[in-house]
């Protein structure tokens, strides 16, 4: 029985099963889920434009500025897979509503934070709430629609997620310039309160019951802790490498983090071989398209998140632009991304295959290097800067747009959800890694006066270009005929 042919049960949508909702109720539920997704994704980039204001308002150090961004991405990425398992165990509706409530509470703490340390802690909690909320959104969409209906909804879903990430820095600049009630940068977090409370109220009214809950479902908490702790130690070593870490050298912390991650991987392999649940599915990495696609996505996200941070910070710290002016300079980049994702990728990807994202990566490298070189030379606007930003945006879209379809191109339908969740996890952790690598390269050289703050753009640009080169190299290892009939996963 489909949703269209079912006879709606009495009571509110929240007391019904997914197949008992009519079209209007499903549309409202979909809108509610989409609202929460926009909150989660936008908060990963909206803070970029506010970092200089936060530095001035709270006296945040360069490492604290990095942690404000990386802490959110770290817990978000580390807990996405665990959040999905908890949703299976205790119900996706329940975990979604709990995640939204936690996100609102953490956003409030962010907006009221009196010190940099409090803000970093609040951002970590905000990411953790997002890690509980995020996986339920995709699961709820799958429950709301039939496989055929789902295709168009998920395509729209992906487009909105991409736009939310790009619009984040622009929205952040406008909110700071608005300075409502004298809140300044705090408004970028407090704006989540009305939006989140709206999503929470709508969720209680519109989201259906998600069927039988599997309370006995085993969850690998030790594996989740190993991965989260390991990546946290890696970030700590990279971000704090130029500061005093006490008796433990940064190199030792880095080695410890790498060991914890490798131990988590070995644990996953052994548990899956024994038929036990694990945080990741190692068998997916035997697929050439999945393995190299995830590496490309992780390297690309590291480069793009790192670039967007040092771009926004240098415009304000180095060129002394206002947050609003900084937001407006982002517009050509966002336009380039939309042109690429909306027009170029759908038309060219089926014909060009892996060549398209490789060209996109090259264009992005050229556009970013040219953009940062102009800022290094005190150029704060003009048609050439707009053109190089648009070129970087087109490269961004033509590299990132194909990665999702590429990663799941050879994945069996039974593992599609796990593959998508693993990709999202790699992207979020890649973003945190990019903040650590690119941010450390930038802040280790940048001085205290305006001119000296631009000096860090040179090593920062080199790091971004290197990460993008890794992404392009990974794409080049993909099968040449990605979407052709009868394409077989290579053993490689």
N, C-alpha and C positions, 0 to 999 in steps of 0.2 A: 504494500500500500504506500503510495507516495503522499507527500504533504498536500498536494492539490486535491487528491481524492479522499483524504481522510476527513472524518467528521470531527470538528473541534470538540474537545471535552469541555465541560463546564469549568469555570474558575479562571484565574489569571494565567498568563503564559508560563509563569514560574512554577505552576503546579502541573504542567503538561510535559509529555515526552516530545522530542523534536518532531516526530511525524504527525503529531496532533496540532501543530501550528498552521495557521493559514498564511497566505503570502504576505499580508501586511505585518503579521506578528514576526515572521521570519526576517522581513526587511528591517524592522526595528531592532531585533536581536543582532543582526549583522552590523547595523550602524553603531550599536553599543560597543560591540567588540572592536570595531574599527577605531572608535574614539580612544579606547584604552591603548591600542597599538600606536596611534599617533603620539600619545603621551610618552610611552616608553621609548620610541625611536627618537623623537625630537629632543628629549632630555639628554641624549648622548652627544648632541652637537650644539644645543642652544647655549650651553655654558661657555663656549669658546669666546664669544664676543664679550662676555662679562668678566673674563679672567683679569684683565688689567684693573677694572673697577673693584673687583674682589681683593686684589693685591693692595690697592690703595686704602680700601675700607677696613680690611682686617689685618693688614700688614703681613700678607701671605708670602712665604718664601717661594723661590722657583720650584722646589720639590713639592711644596704644598699645592701649587697651581697645577702641577702634573697629576698629583693624586686626586684632586677634585674631579678630573676627567677620568683618569685611569681606574680609580676605585669603583666608580659606577660600572664601567665596562667589565672590570674583573669579576665582580660578584654576579652581574647579569649573565655573562658568558658561562661562568662556572656552574651556575645553578639552573640553567635552561633545561638540561637533560634530566636533572633530578626533579625539577618542577613538572616535567612531563610525566615522569613515573608516579609522582605524588597525585597528579590529576587522575591518572588511571586508577590509583588505589582508593582515593577518597572523593572522587567526583570532580569533573572539570568546572562545573558551575560554582561549586563551593571554593575551589582553589582560585578561580578567577576573581570572585568577589573578595576573598581574603587578600589576594594580591593587590587589587585596586585600593582597598582600605589601607594596607600597609604602605602603598606608594603615596597616598595622600598624606598619611602621618609623617613619613620620611621627608616629603616635600615641605611640609610645614616646618620641620626641624631645620631643613636647609635654609629656608627663608628667614628663620629666627636665629641662626647660628651666630654666636658672639665671637668665636675664635676660628682660625683656620682648621684646627684639629677637630672641632665640633662639626664643621662643614664637611670635612673629609669623611668622618664617621657617618654623618647623615647621608652622604652620597653612596657610601657602601651599603647602608640599609636600603636606600632607594633602589639600588641595583638588585639587591636580594629580593625585594618585593617584585621588581620587574621580572626576575627569574622565575618567580612563582606564577605571575600573571601571564607572561608571554606565551608559554607553550599551550595554555588553555585556549588562546584565541584561535589558533589553527585547528585545534581539536573541535572546538565549537562550530567553526565553519563547516568542517567535515560532517558533523552531526546534523547541521541544519539543512544541508543540500545533498541531492543525489550526485553521483560522480559526474554526470554530464553538466548539471547546473553548476557544479563546483568549479569547473575550469575557468569560466568567465569571472566568477567571484574572486578566485585566487589570483588571477591576472590583475584585477583591479586592486586587490590587496597588496600585491607586490609593487604596483605603481605608486600607491599611497605611501607605503613604507619608504620607498626611495625619495619621494618628494618631501616627506617629513624630515628626513635626514638633511636634505639640502636646504630646506627652508629654515631649519633650526637656528643657524647663526644670524640669518636675516631677521627673524622674529625676535631673537634676543636683543639685537641692536635697537629695534623699534620699542621694545618694552622698557629698556633702560632709558632711552630718550624720553619716553612718556613720563617716567618718574612719578607715577601715580601715588599720591599721599606721601611723597618724599621717600618712597621705598627703594628707588634706584635699582641696583642689580638684584635685590631680593625679590623683585617682582617676577623674575624669570622662573623662580621656584614656587612662589605663592600663587601664580596664575593656575597652577595645577590643582589648587583646592576646589574652585568652582567646577572646573572641567572634570576632575576626578570624582567629586561628589555627585555630579550629574551622571557620570558613567556608572557609579555605584547604585544610584537610585534607579536608573534605567535597567541596569543588570538585574536587580531584584524583581523588577516588573516584567521584563521581556525575555530573559534567558530561560530556556526550558530545563527540566530535569534531564540529567545525562544518563539515565538508565541505571542498571545495577552497578554498584561500586564493588571493587575487588579489594576488600580490606586485608585479605591474606597475601596480597601481591608483595613479593620480596623486593627490597630496594637495597642497592649496594651503597650504603652510606660511607663505608670506608673508602671505596673507590672515588666517590665524589669528594671526600675530604683530601685525598691524595692529590687529585688534579687541582682543586682550588688552592690548597696550601702550596703546592709546587709552583703554580703560576704566580701566586702572591709573592713567594720568595724571589722568583726571577725578577719581577717588577721592582721589588724592594732593592735588590742589588743594582739594577740598572738606574733607577731614579735617584737613589741616594748615593750613587758611586762617587760623586764629587763632594759629599758631606761626611762628617764623622759618624760612623756606625758603632762606635764603641770598641769593645774588645774583639768583635767578630768581623773580619775583613769582608768586603763586598764580594770578593771572588769566592769565598767559602760559602756565602749565602747563595750565590748563583749556582754553584755546584750542587748544593743541597736541594735547591729547587728543581734542577734538571733531574737529579736522582729520584725525587718524589714523583715527578711526572712519568719518568720511565718505569718506576715501580707500579704506578697506577695503570700504565699500559699493559705491563706484564700480568697484572692481576686481572685485567679485563680479558686478555687472551686465555688465561687459564680457566677463568670462571665460565666463559662461553664454551670452551672445549668440554667442560664438565656439565654443560646444560644449565648453568646458573645465570641469573641476571647480572648484567654489568652496565656501567654508565655509558659505554660506547660499544659499537658493534665492529670489532676488528675485521670481520670478513668483508665489510664494505671497502676497506682500503686495498683489498686484492683487485678491485676494479680500477683499471688504469684511468678511466675518465673521472672517477670519484676521487682517487688519491691525488692526482695532479690538479684537479679542479679545486679541491679544498686547499691545497698548498697555494695555488694562485689567488684564491679568495682571501686567504689569511694575509698574504704578502700585500695584496692590493689594499685591503682595509687598513693595514698598518701604515701604508704610505699615505692614503687619503686622509685618515683621521689625524695623523701627524702633521700633514701639510695644512689642513684647515685650522689646526690650533696655532701653529707658528705664524700663519698668514694673518689671522685675526689679531694675535698678540702684537706682532711687529708693526701692523698698521697703527695701533694705538700707542704702544710703548716707544716705537722708533719714529714714526711720522707724526705722532701726536694727533691723530684723527679722533673724532668723537665716535662713540658706539654707533650712532645713527649713520654717519658717513661710512664707517666700516661695513655696516649692514648693506648699504646701497652698492658698495664696490663688489659684494658677493653676487649681485644680480646677474651679470654676464655669465658667470660660472654656472649658476643654476639654470639659466636659459640654455646653455650648451648641453647640460645633462639632459634636459627635457627633450631637446631636439634629437639627441642621440637615442635615448630610450624609446621615445614615442614614434620616431620616423625612421631612423637609420637601422636600428637593430632588427625590428620585425621584417624589414625588406631584405636586408643584406645577410643576416646570419644563416638562413637556410642555404644560400648560395656559396658563401665564403667560409663557413665553418670556423675553425680555429684561427684562420687568418684575420678575421675581423677583430677579435679582442687583442691580438698581437699588434695590429695597427693602432688600435685604441690605446694600448699601453705606451707605444712610441709617441703618439700625439700628446698624451698626458705628460710624459717626461719633458717633451719640448715646451709645452705650454707652462708647466710649473716652473721649470728652470728659467724661462724667459720672464715669467711674472715675478719671481723672487729676485731676479737680477735687477729688475726695474725698481722694486721697493728698496733693495740695497743701495740703489743710486738715487734715493729720495724722490722717486716718482710716485705721486699719490693719486693719479687719475689719468684721464686722457684716452683717446681711441686705441692707442697701441696696448695699454694695459687691459682695456676691455677686450681687445681681440685675443690676447694671449690667455686671458682667463676663460673666454668662450672656447678657445681651442682646448684648454685643459679640461673644461667641462664636457666637451664632445668626446675627448679621449676617455674621461671617467665613465661616461654612459656606454660607450661602445666596448669598454673592457668589463665593466661590472654587469651590464645588462645580460650578456650571454652566460655568465657564470652559474646562475641558478639552474637553468635548463641543462647546462653541460654536466653539472655535478650529478644530477639524477637521471641522465640520459640512459645509462645502462643498469640502473638500480631496479631490482624487482619490486613490483607494486607492494608486496608484503613488507618491504623495508623502506618504503617511500617516506613515511613519517620520521623514522629514525634518521634517515639520510638528511632530510631537511633540517631537523633539529641539530644534527652534528654540524651542518654547514653554518647555521646561525651561531652556534657556539664558537666555531673557528673564527667567524667574522668578529664577534664581540671580543674574544681574547686577542685576536689580531689587532683590533683597535687599541686595546690597552697596551699591547706590546709596542705599537707605533708611537703612542704617547711617551712611553719610556725611552725608546730609541731616538726618535726624532727630537722629542723635547729635551732630552739630556744633551744631545749634540748641539742644540740651539742655546740652551741656558748655560752650558759649560763655557761658552765663549762670550755670550752677550754681557755687556757691562752695565753700569748703573745709569749713565746719562743717555739721552735719546740717540745720539749717533752711535755710541758703543752698543746699544741694544740691537742695532741692525747687523752687527758683526756676526752674530750667531746664525744669520740666514745662510751663510756659505756652507758650514758643516751640516746645517739642517737640510739644505737643498740636496747635498750629496747623499745624505742618508735616505731621503725620500726617493731620489732617482735610483739608488741601489735596491731599495725594496720593490720598486716598480719593475726594475730589470729582472728580479727574481720571479715576479708574477708573470712577466712575459715569457721567461724561460720555462716556467711551469706549464703555461698554455701551449708552448711549442712541443711539449711532450705528450699532449693529448692526441688521441686518434685523429687522423686526417679527415676521415669521413664520420663526423660525430653523429649526424642524424640520418645517415643513409639506411636503406633497407637492409636488414640482415647484419647490421654492424655488430660485431662480437667484441666483448671486453678482451683486451689484450692481457696476456700474462705478464708482460714487461718484466 
